[in-house]
Amino acid sequence: MSANEQPAFDVRLRSRRVQRELDSLREADYQRVVARLKALANDPRPQGCEKLYDDVHRVRVGDIRISYLVDEGNKRIEVGGIRRRSERTYKGIESLFQ
C-alpha cells in the first residue's frame, strides 16, 4: 500500500471503555495492538482471526484478544473489546455489539 492510498475500512473504538482497555496496556503491548488495529483497516479478516458469531470476529495479539464487528455496508470496523485472555474475555460478548 502506498503512503497516499486510503485504507479499505475505518477502524473505530466502540466506547470509552474500549479506549480505557487500550490505554491500560503496557507500552509494548499497546504498540502491538495499535499495529494490529491499523492492519485490520486493510484486511478485516486476516489469517488466524476467528469468527465468534454473525459479523463479530476476534484476533489474537499475544495473550490479548481484540473483539470487533465488521460492518461491510459502512466500511467500518468497530472494536468492542481489547482484553487479556481470561475467563471473562468472552463473557457477555454479545452485549458489546448491541
C-alpha positions as CSV (number, residue, x, y, z in Angstrom):
1,M,0.0,0.0,0.0
2,S,1.4,3.4,-0.9
3,A,1.6,6.3,1.5
4,N,-1.4,8.1,0.0
5,E,-3.7,5.1,-0.5
6,Q,-6.7,5.1,1.8
7,P,-7.4,2.0,3.9
8,A,-10.4,-0.1,2.9
9,F,-12.1,0.2,6.4
10,D,-12.3,2.8,9.1
11,V,-11.4,1.4,12.5
12,R,-13.3,2.8,15.5
13,L,-13.3,2.1,19.2
14,R,-16.9,1.5,20.1
15,S,-16.8,3.2,23.6
16,R,-14.7,4.9,26.2
17,R,-14.4,1.6,28.0
18,V,-12.5,0.2,24.9
19,Q,-10.3,3.3,24.9
20,R,-9.5,2.7,28.6
21,E,-8.7,-1.0,27.9
22,L,-6.3,0.1,25.2
23,D,-4.7,2.8,27.3
24,S,-4.2,0.4,30.3
25,L,-1.9,-1.9,28.3
26,R,1.9,-1.9,28.8
27,E,3.7,0.1,26.2
28,A,5.0,-2.9,24.2
29,D,1.5,-4.5,24.1
30,Y,0.0,-1.1,23.3
31,Q,2.2,-0.7,20.2
32,R,1.5,-4.3,19.0
33,V,-2.3,-3.8,19.4
34,V,-2.3,-0.4,17.6
35,A,-0.3,-2.0,14.8
36,R,-2.8,-4.9,14.5
37,L,-5.7,-2.4,14.5
38,K,-4.1,-0.5,11.6
39,A,-3.6,-3.7,9.8
40,L,-7.3,-4.6,10.2
41,A,-8.2,-1.5,8.2
42,N,-6.9,-3.2,5.1
43,D,-7.7,-6.8,6.0
44,P,-10.6,-7.2,8.4
45,R,-10.4,-11.0,8.3
46,P,-6.7,-11.8,8.5
47,Q,-5.3,-15.3,8.7
48,G,-5.8,-16.5,12.3
49,C,-8.9,-14.4,13.0
50,E,-11.8,-16.3,14.5
51,K,-15.5,-15.7,13.8
52,L,-17.4,-15.6,17.1
53,Y,-20.9,-15.0,15.6
54,D,-22.5,-13.1,12.8
55,D,-20.0,-10.4,11.7
56,V,-18.2,-10.4,15.1
57,H,-14.6,-11.7,15.0
58,R,-11.6,-11.7,17.2
59,V,-7.8,-11.7,16.6
60,R,-5.0,-12.5,18.9
61,V,-2.1,-10.3,19.8
62,G,-0.1,-12.5,22.2
63,D,-2.3,-13.1,25.2
64,I,-4.6,-10.1,24.3
65,R,-7.8,-10.6,22.3
66,I,-9.4,-7.9,20.1
67,S,-13.1,-8.4,19.5
68,Y,-14.5,-6.4,16.7
69,L,-17.5,-6.1,14.4
70,V,-17.0,-5.9,10.6
71,D,-19.6,-3.5,9.1
72,E,-19.3,-4.2,5.3
73,G,-22.0,-1.7,4.3
74,N,-20.4,1.3,6.0
75,K,-16.8,0.0,5.5
76,R,-16.2,0.2,9.2
77,I,-14.6,-2.0,11.9
78,E,-16.0,-1.4,15.4
79,V,-13.7,-2.6,18.2
80,G,-15.8,-3.8,21.1
81,G,-13.1,-5.2,23.4
82,I,-9.3,-5.3,24.0
83,R,-8.8,-7.8,26.8
84,R,-6.2,-10.2,28.1
85,R,-7.3,-13.8,27.7
86,S,-9.1,-14.9,30.8
87,E,-12.5,-16.5,31.8
88,R,-14.2,-13.1,31.4
89,T,-12.8,-12.3,28.0
90,Y,-15.8,-13.6,26.1
91,K,-18.4,-13.3,28.8
92,G,-21.2,-11.0,27.6
93,I,-19.6,-10.5,24.2
94,E,-23.0,-10.1,22.5
95,S,-23.8,-7.1,24.7
96,L,-20.7,-5.3,23.4
97,F,-22.1,-5.0,19.9
98,Q,-25.8,-4.1,20.6
